[in-house]
Amino acid sequence: MKNDDIIVSERNRPFWQIVIASLCFTGAFAILLSFILQFFINNPILKLFAEQLFISFYLIPIAIGYSSQKRIYIDLKNSKLKPSYEIGPVKVGKWKTIKNYDYVSVFKQLLSDGNYTYQVNLWYNGNRHLELYERQNITDAFYVGFELSEQLNINLLNAVKQPYEWVNKDNWKEQLSKSP
């Protein structure tokens, strides 16, 4: 094992999603502030502001959806992992202890629209697994799976098509060293 920590992360959000999230958060908090001020002023049109408050409850989840990011922290030294959802500096997640890492798998998942996505899973403690990564690009998924399996010093399973087969990581290393 090369490092004591591994972080598997989604790519950063596109700028336009950050702008939409900022506008939604700003709108929601402006409406909440307006509601609070009107409540303490005892304005008779409180009902109007209660409706505005209701709108802010729609804006906040939209903003969270456009600004959240999923990360998985793996502490190799202490055999723990932590799936985390993050919005800026706010991180929500809990550390889990892993007794033993079994293998990393890459498989193809059919989506409802007929397209496919490729998922990288870390299998541990016998039959437990954690989805670490999901992308439309098979090359990206295999690269992440390969790097993770190398860091953890475990096998990589190609579960994209039947029959499933273990990846010969020595061949992969050779191919990666030849690529530009």
Secondary structure by P-SEA (a helix, b strand, c coil): ccccbbbbbcccccaaaaaaaaaaaaaaaaaaaaaaaaaaacccaaaaaaaaaaaaaaaaaaaaaacbbbbbbbbcccbbbbbbbbcccbbbbbbbbbccccbbbbbbbbccccbbbbbbbbbccccccccccccccaaaaaaaaaaaaaaacbbbbccccccbbbbaaaaaaaaaaacc
